[in-house]
């Protein structure tokens, strides 16, 4: 039996396990990336593990979230990250150079390589044949030190593309169509592999828009084969030698198959406040729009912004609407400026932002109260924009620009008919991707050879080994789809403490219950209770680390998002799955006891755990974990586990 493209790459990098869905595998990692909101912990953990040099082919540290440096804490973090990159041997991308996924795609991503990143949108370069996976920072630190990355082998699902996109339909509409069909949980435990004749109609940047936002499906990764379009794009960015032909075997077998006829795609939009709340644009046409932002790691490249510039040439943004361009990289900004498009956009009434993640996580360009914002981003979780009662829609640059011209949501096809002289701008690649590389410091150019830690940078707290007896109150009961933004908000006033866990922990779950942190500290243990898909969204491991610091012992949820569940293991929190009836019966404040000898049960492979509530009734919780994950959990988390192995062997453990 032949192999899928995913299986080929995994097989080439396999160090442990079998490529059977549901089985745990260990793979070798070629490249790693991290960014400034997760990177400080990555390097502190790298240091804590006793590692002194990057072992992967390439490691890159980006500063892309807190680029505005509102506080010395942000600037200190960036200085520390530069010193860590120089000390341990990583590339360093300076603040303002761009979003990690865009800059990595432009400079380092390569077909056939594996990439592990401490950011959930790491799968972006799957659009050029790289198998890229998002994870918690501790997993990145271990992989960067030469250890394998362990993951449950996903199901490989074929997405067969047929036909060709019609006018005004875009790659963003393709992934919105996927979300409309499958929901934000439809990709959990899966890798989506794109095939079919429609693939060759899409350029690499269009493909990376799709793979980037595949994260919103809950997917482990998404990947395209390579072809002449891949080869052409690598030539345009000046890296032709990185090309490798990669296609699935003709007799490859997939776990499932989805067919999308590109010719049937129309302009779509995700309504507030979830990426899968997708409808045709015409269904919400006429809604007044206060703000439009084009950019982010999903649609922030040069060919994403160029259509907006073409549509606005000779026109102006409606006076009721503010329009901002937030490029994904400084390279995109420089190219637009050198070609005169920046001046055209400014003349139309458009403002330019620094190349940053900023607005995507509520740092800058926060919408006004009771207003509508159209964004070409990948997430519109409630409150993520920086204001709790926001109304954020997700769409393509073309739909966003049409709204900026009209002052209201409008299908660009209808606007074109109304104006008479508005043409579909198409998707155009530059002949060459030009731009300075001055903002990337290579390892052999490092300006630091010692770590520089400001007063806001602390140590990574360790948890004690798992106790035999766990009990405590149900500290907080939550609904479905609680995101890591709910657990640890990403706004600048909070994330500036990302290197100071005691302070950051004060904000844990504050968007759900602002008294939670104080109650958790006072309770001396306890549990979180949640519905489906707990921990979806960002990969930030702070969402597990901070509850652990506050004394939370475990989480009882109907289901977990992949990365967050791994982070719970990594920081020694017991993740038990419960059924709908148990979830409904447990009330906040109930006394919860895990009846079993928990430490022994975890180590022995026990799957079912008895949960006693209020000494009144009992239910069953299920632990879905590999033998390796059980060891990590029992030892109090991955850092304690790896350090223990290091002490036993006298060398860093390849875990």
Secondary structure, DSSP 8 states (H G I E B T S, - for coil): -B--HHHHHHHHHEEES---TTSEEEE--SEEEE-HHHHHHHHHHHHHTT--S--SSEEEEE--SSTT--SHHHHHHHHHHHHHHHHHT-EEE-TTSB-HHHHHHHHT--TT-EEEESSGGGGGGGGGT-EEEE--HHHHHHHHTT--EEEE--EEEEEEEES---TT--HHHHHHHHHHHH-TTTTBTEEEEEESGGGGGS-HHHHHHHHHHGGGGTBSEEEE---HHHHHHHHHTT-GGG-------TTB--SEEEEEEGGG---EEE-TB-TT-EEEGGGGTT-B-SEEEEEHHHH-SHHHHHHHHHHHTT----TT-EEEEE-SBHHHHHHHHHTTHHHHHHHTTEEE--SSSGGGGTSSS---TT--EEE-SS--BTTTTSSTT--EEE--HHHHHHHHHHTB---HHHHHHHHSS---------SS-----TTEE-GGG-S-SS----TT-----------S-EEEEEEEE--SS-BHHHHS--SHHHHTTTT-HHHHGGGTTTTT-TTHHHHHHHHTS-EEEE-TTBTBS---THHHHHHHHTT--EEEES-B-HHHHHHHHHTT-EEEE--HHHHHH--TT-EEEE-S-HHHHHHHT--EEEEEETTTEEEEEE----HHHHHHHHTTSHHHHHHHHHHHHSS----
